[in-house]
Amino acid sequence: MTPQLDTAPDLAAPARFDTLPLDAKLQRAIGDAGYETMTPIQAKAIPIVLEGRDVMGAAQTGTGKTAAFSLPLLQKMLKHENASASPARHPVRALVLAPTRELADQVAVNIKTYAQHSNLRVACVFGGIDIAPQTAELKRGVEVLIATPGRLLDHIQLKNCQLNQVEYVVLDEADRMLDIGFLPDLQRILSYLPKTRQTLLFSATFSPEIKKLAQSYLQDPVLVEVARPNATATNVEQRFYSVADEDKRRVITQILRQREIRQALIFVNSKLGAARLARTFERDGLRTAALHGDKSQDERLKSLAAFKAGEVDLLVATDVAARGLDIADLPAVFNYDVPFNAEDYVHRIGRTGRAGASGIAITLATRDDTRLVSDIEKLIKKTIPLETFELENDRPRRRRDAEDAPAYSEPRSVAAPVGLAAPATTPAPRPVRSGRSSHDPFFDRPYEPDPKAAPVWEDSPAAPTPSAGANPVSGLVSKPKRRIASLLGGKTPS
Ligand code: AMP
């Protein structure tokens, strides 16, 4: 099977939604969401999905792909819309499979918005939380079901839902589903579905495994590409700094202050590393939450809500936990650790610069990261200049009053991160299927900010953007300049 490539040129002027043959109920919901014009993936995919074709969507994250697949599917399902209370009149007709609970939840929130003026019912099921309310909702009947594979299989086994009337299937972030090890679950789920159906597969990257999956489960698909596969968002400023491990945290706080960044997502490679770093930032006086696989589902959703509400400044996350997060206007993403897997770089930096907004993605690379960085360069087909970072001459000192608060933030008391304040009352999440497991009860405790904690940076005059001595990244990663290292008794960089 060679997917047929949709070669339609990008529209010169962004097309308006009212040019689409969508029902007034959907148009109204689009208006409510505040969307005026279609994003490129929407302009390309919506007509193709309406036509009934299978689609392989190579869409980078944050491109508006949820609306691209769900609006036309809702349009097609409207013919079944009814106000009957009978569950039999509301069979599952569309199934959306997503790799993580956060993504499933986010997709469901979006689809509920688009379906709000119709009688179509939308439900979301994922693991890590009580199954009983989900069971009750499924038994009442839903037309659109968004699910993570593991929990869906639980519901299938418990006979909580019938999938024999499914007409539409969406595999969202399919590459990540494979990364997590969901292939056997996916295969089982797909085996329960009618053979005659429309299948849509979305993936930020197209590995040979994804192509194989598409070959097995899609029929004569149209390949819809809005950006080169594995390309990173063009509206994201990408910076790579050569930094020593022990300086990474100070580099981040300096950049936050200099660029007046109010909120950032910080990626680390391990759960333990995320917990540790979040705790250190918290001690620095930054409202910080951690998002990783050892957190309960309840804690993860609360942390995310607190971050989205602006009650948390920094979200320190691992890849699996952060997958698919959509946080409006997130200005910055830091890679505290260079990701082990180059494709994760594309996903990580896709958290900023979403839906046309601009953003900055800063990666802190040490000497040991040379190979990982060159893997990223190969994947994104771009040479990234590696810059040295000049740390300010800032001997840390304790904050004595609010005037010493970080320049990028209003003076404020160090409050407990809302998302982590509540004890977890939900059962532990399903075990993570792959990756390293680092479990340390100390670091997994909800954060209790030290009341004596104070920021340790000093207020400094607005400094220019860190100076850059550009080297090709794939060359030797150099040590950063540390002007004050010897003054503080530290090692002089060799
Ligand atoms: P997605 O890639 O589906 O996760 O969407 C990323 C973000 O873009 C979400 O917050 C959507 O609400 C938003 N979005 C989707 N389509 C549009 C549009 N046509 N105009 C403005 N924002 C949009």
Residues whose N, C-alpha, C, O or C-beta is under 5 A from the ligand:
A	BS01	AMP	Y35 E36 T37 M38 T39 T61 G62 T63 G64 K65 T66 A67 D326 A355
